[in-house]
């Protein structure tokens, strides 16, 4: 999946595509999509991308989190408060899952010699 696909998914989820409004041709918003994408990627402690055509080889959970984050940023920039509240909650929940890691720690007690 690349940045354009993330952008298209976020636009569809926000309802910005298919309502007679074509966001891809709206240079006012598309010019900021790379910045939105990189803000979310950096927030998830990943390496930023240089272009929207760059392939993002992350797990499906991470890609879904990025998509929600981009939708959150897009709705914020458009002043769409109701959708922003929804996507902020979704992003925060998915972000928490994406950043949480579980490790196993072997429990060992020191053995006294003698």
Steps between C-alpha positions, in 0.01 A plus 500: 500500500629849424412852613250555219306192603501614864372841386225344286384273784494791744303714250240227448464445875447870554242510221706747298492276192185396324295803607577704190811624672828378350773555756774362276474806278489732801863611515428692821461171685717264296799727551480432873438125489871411508543715811197338665630155412846571640359652820307180568791274401739689728244486782501122461882502533556394138720644225340785297445467125626729224204474263144375487597235245748339742391152605411461869592147603341483842254256653129538428441629855760776454360595158149519647631724779674725246180522295296608806769751592502653153119520506526673839747756362295556183178561692681738734641700210158517335331620819279192506466483880252214528707265285820617668369396842417153368830446320701639792345240728560224243859607441582519871362151561685353203816693589500356849479150355767567237747642752445237766740213497511192710824339600565192704741533785645182636467495877821370652617516854868500581626178644715519813814293471623305798 
